[in-house]
Amino acid sequence: MGDDMRGEEGWMSVVWAATSPESGLFHPIERRSEVKDLSDRFNDLRSRGQGYVEVRSPNSEFPVLILTFRDDHAVVHLMSDTERMSLLVGDGTVPSGAEVEVPIMDDLAAFTSDFVLDIDRAWDLVHDFSQTRAAGPLGGWCEL
C-alpha cells in the first residue's frame, strides 16, 4: 500500500530516451523528467522533421512505448517484455499498400500503411500512455 502512495509523484514523471535534436542521432541514456520535458523534446524533434522516442513508467522496465516519426507519419511500437514486440494498427492516414520510412534509432525502416498513424494522433497516444501507463486502450495491436 505504501508504494501506491509514494507513486503519486510518479504519475507526473516519465522515463524516456530520444533522438538528440542537436546530432539527429538516438541518445540511449534514459532521462526521468516531467511529461512536459518529454513534450518539449517531441516538439523539438517534430520541428526538425523526424525522431525516435522510447517512453516507460519510472516504476517498471516494461511496457515501453516507442514512437518513431518522419514528417506527418508515425509508427508506434509496444515492447511488453524483452521477447514481445507489437505494432499499433494504423489509422488509414496513408493509402493502402503505401510504405512510409521512419527512423528506428539511427536507421530508416519502411512500414506499410497498415501500421502508419497521423503524427498528432500518435503523439496523443504516447502522451496518454505517459499519464496512465496503460497501452491496451490505445488501439489494436499486432504482435510481431
Disulfide bonds with the S-S distance in Angstrom:
none
